Amino acid sequence: MRGQATFAGGRPAVGVTVRAFDQDVARATLLGETITDDTGQYTINFAESLFRRSPAERGGPELFVQVLAADGSLLGRSIVRRNAA
């Protein structure tokens, strides 16, 4: 997955941590994390086996991302995107 982290007003969030999760009914599973580049861009690669835990699961993950500051504090969180590509 790819994206861009920005602050309010559109300024790129440079050097922040972005974590991708799969939201299941009972819990959220960490799929991967990375640090944004000098334009706020990020790429997180993850294996299908991390979110497809049973044969009943179809499609993509119920995906959301968190953005964390250098001190680990939460800067923001996306909405959950169902069946993410």
ABEGO torsion letter per residue (X at the ends): XBBBBBBBGGBBBBGBBBBBBBBBAABBBBAEBBBBBAAGBBBBBBBAAAABABAABBEBBBBBBBBBBAAGBBABBBBBBBGBX
